[in-house]
Amino acid sequence: MPLNLSTNSGDFLPILKYNAKAGRWYARPEGSDDDVEVTNLKAVFDLENIQTGWLHFGPNGPDWQPDESLAKSGAAPSQDHKRGFKIHVHSPKQLGGTRELMSSSMMMNGAINALYSAWEQGGKKQCPVVSCTGTTPITGKHGTNYEPILAIDKLVDRPADMAILGGGSAPAQAATPEPEAPALDEDDEF
């Protein structure tokens, strides 16, 4: 039985962040130390390979403990860990390619739950192109936070150069896309 150890080069995908207090998306351009705001986010979300699990952002960075599957959550590693998710998003124009979005915020969890449910009801055939169409202010014990409103614009084949969780790019799909679900092309505005 082989060991369950990663042998990748140690390269990490750049991240996409959502600040629920400000209701804004941020990304860090390659070679920069500063985050820049991403307005009118529109990207392919790899919902087929989303992971759920336990997440804690500590002083040494995130501690991510994925669930065994989407249907079975693991035990919380500590009281500091919160339920969260990890997903890859892809936009050559807005994000420079594939980025990793990881969050345990209630605002993002709610938005991703709604997005996944809409995608699941649509048949889960391809990757959704998702737009953030606005935010919903929610006031609670931590003040006002903003839940992003994520809408599926269309379904597309997974882009050939989109990294997948676990490393690399997705294999070419064998199935022919349905007419209402076009492949991503260079004319797409994101």
C-alpha positions as CSV (number, residue, x, y, z in Angstrom):
1,M,0.0,0.0,0.0
2,P,1.6,3.3,-1.1
3,L,1.9,6.3,1.3
4,N,-0.6,9.1,0.9
5,L,2.1,11.8,0.4
6,S,2.2,14.6,-2.1
7,T,5.1,14.7,-4.5
8,N,4.3,17.9,-6.2
9,S,6.9,20.7,-6.7
10,G,5.6,22.7,-3.7
11,D,4.2,25.3,-6.0
12,F,1.0,26.8,-4.6
13,L,-1.8,28.4,-6.6
14,P,-2.4,32.1,-6.0
15,I,-5.5,32.9,-3.9
16,L,-8.7,34.7,-4.4
17,K,-10.1,36.3,-1.2
18,Y,-13.5,37.6,-0.3
19,N,-13.7,40.2,2.5
20,A,-17.2,39.9,4.0
21,K,-16.8,43.1,6.1
22,A,-16.2,45.1,3.0
23,G,-18.1,43.0,0.5
24,R,-15.2,43.0,-1.9
25,W,-13.0,40.4,-3.7
26,Y,-9.2,40.6,-3.7
27,A,-6.4,38.9,-5.6
28,R,-2.6,39.3,-5.5
29,P,-0.9,39.7,-8.8
30,E,2.1,37.5,-9.4
31,G,5.3,39.1,-8.2
32,S,3.4,41.6,-6.0
33,D,3.1,41.9,-2.2
34,D,-0.2,43.8,-2.4
35,D,-3.7,42.6,-3.0
36,V,-5.8,44.3,-5.6
37,E,-9.6,44.5,-5.7
38,V,-11.3,42.4,-8.3
39,T,-14.5,44.2,-9.4
40,N,-17.4,42.5,-11.3
41,L,-16.0,39.0,-10.6
42,K,-16.8,36.6,-13.4
43,A,-15.0,33.2,-13.4
44,V,-15.4,29.5,-13.9
45,F,-16.0,27.8,-10.5
46,D,-14.9,24.1,-10.3
47,L,-17.9,22.9,-8.3
48,E,-17.3,19.3,-9.4
49,N,-14.1,19.2,-7.4
50,I,-15.1,21.5,-4.4
51,Q,-13.9,20.2,-1.0
52,T,-15.6,20.8,2.3
53,G,-13.8,20.5,5.6
54,W,-12.5,22.2,8.7
55,L,-10.5,25.4,8.4
56,H,-8.5,27.6,10.8
57,F,-6.6,30.7,9.8
58,G,-3.8,30.8,12.3
59,P,-0.6,32.8,12.7
60,N,1.2,30.3,10.4
61,G,-1.4,30.4,7.7
62,P,-4.5,28.2,7.0
63,D,-4.9,24.8,8.5
64,W,-7.1,22.9,6.1
65,Q,-8.6,19.5,7.1
66,P,-10.8,18.2,4.2
67,D,-13.7,15.9,4.7
68,E,-13.6,12.4,3.5
69,S,-16.3,13.3,1.0
70,L,-19.0,15.9,0.5
71,A,-21.5,13.6,2.1
72,K,-19.4,12.8,5.2
73,S,-17.8,15.5,7.4
74,G,-15.0,14.7,9.7
75,A,-14.6,15.6,13.3
76,A,-13.5,19.1,14.1
77,P,-9.7,19.1,14.8
78,S,-10.0,21.9,17.4
79,Q,-12.5,24.4,18.7
80,D,-10.8,27.0,16.5
81,H,-11.6,25.2,13.3
82,K,-14.8,26.2,11.4
83,R,-16.7,24.6,8.6
84,G,-15.4,25.8,5.3
85,F,-14.6,25.0,1.7
86,K,-11.9,25.0,-0.9
87,I,-12.5,25.5,-4.6
88,H,-10.6,26.5,-7.7
89,V,-11.8,29.4,-9.8
90,H,-10.5,30.3,-13.2
91,S,-10.5,33.5,-15.2
92,P,-7.6,34.3,-17.5
93,K,-8.5,38.0,-17.9
94,Q,-9.6,38.9,-14.3
95,L,-7.4,36.5,-12.3
96,G,-4.6,35.6,-14.6
97,G,-5.6,31.9,-14.6
98,T,-6.7,29.6,-11.8
99,R,-6.8,30.7,-8.2
100,E,-7.8,29.0,-5.0
101,L,-10.7,30.3,-2.9
102,M,-10.8,29.0,0.6
103,S,-13.2,30.3,3.3
104,S,-15.0,29.5,6.5
105,S,-16.9,32.7,6.7
106,M,-20.7,32.4,7.2
107,M,-21.2,34.9,4.3
108,M,-19.1,32.8,1.8
109,N,-20.5,29.5,3.1
110,G,-24.0,30.7,2.5
111,A,-23.2,32.0,-1.0
112,I,-21.4,28.8,-2.0
113,N,-24.2,26.6,-0.6
114,A,-26.7,28.5,-2.7
115,L,-24.5,28.4,-5.8
116,Y,-23.9,24.6,-5.4
117,S,-27.6,23.9,-4.9
118,A,-28.4,25.9,-8.1
119,W,-25.7,24.0,-10.0
120,E,-26.8,20.6,-8.6
121,Q,-30.5,21.3,-9.6
122,G,-29.2,22.1,-13.1
123,G,-27.8,18.6,-13.5
124,K,-24.1,19.1,-12.6
125,K,-23.1,18.5,-16.3
126,Q,-20.3,21.1,-16.7
127,C,-18.5,23.9,-14.9
128,P,-20.6,27.1,-14.2
129,V,-19.4,30.5,-15.3
130,V,-20.3,32.5,-12.2
131,S,-20.8,36.2,-11.7
132,C,-20.9,38.1,-8.5
133,T,-24.0,40.3,-9.1
134,G,-23.9,42.2,-5.9
135,T,-24.0,41.7,-2.1
136,T,-26.6,41.3,0.6
137,P,-25.9,43.1,3.8
138,I,-26.5,41.0,6.9
139,T,-26.4,42.5,10.4
140,G,-25.6,40.4,13.4
141,K,-23.6,40.3,16.6
142,H,-20.4,41.1,14.6
143,G,-21.9,44.1,12.9
144,T,-22.8,44.3,9.2
145,N,-21.3,41.8,6.8
146,Y,-21.9,41.3,3.1
147,E,-22.9,38.0,1.5
148,P,-21.9,37.8,-2.2
149,I,-24.7,37.1,-4.6
150,L,-23.3,34.4,-7.0
151,A,-25.2,33.7,-10.2
152,I,-24.6,31.0,-12.9
153,D,-24.4,32.7,-16.3
154,K,-23.8,29.6,-18.3
155,L,-22.2,26.1,-18.2
156,V,-19.0,25.4,-20.1
157,D,-16.5,22.6,-20.5
158,R,-13.7,22.8,-17.9
159,P,-11.0,25.0,-19.4
160,A,-8.0,22.8,-20.5
161,D,-5.6,25.0,-18.5
162,M,-7.7,25.1,-15.3
163,A,-5.8,23.6,-12.4
164,I,-7.7,21.1,-10.3
165,L,-7.5,20.4,-6.6
166,G,-4.6,18.0,-6.1
167,G,-2.5,19.6,-8.8
168,G,-2.2,19.7,-12.6
169,S,-4.9,20.5,-15.2
170,A,-8.1,18.6,-15.7
171,P,-8.0,15.9,-18.4
172,A,-9.8,16.5,-21.6
173,Q,-13.5,15.7,-21.4
174,A,-14.7,12.7,-23.5
175,A,-18.3,13.9,-23.7
176,T,-19.4,16.3,-26.4
177,P,-20.9,19.4,-24.8
178,E,-24.6,20.0,-25.2
179,P,-25.6,22.9,-27.5
180,E,-26.8,25.0,-24.5
181,A,-23.5,24.5,-22.8
182,P,-20.7,25.9,-25.0
183,A,-17.0,25.5,-24.5
184,L,-15.1,28.4,-23.1
185,D,-13.5,30.5,-25.8
186,E,-11.2,33.4,-26.1
187,D,-14.0,35.9,-26.7
188,D,-15.4,35.3,-23.2
189,E,-15.3,38.6,-21.3
190,F,-13.5,37.3,-18.2
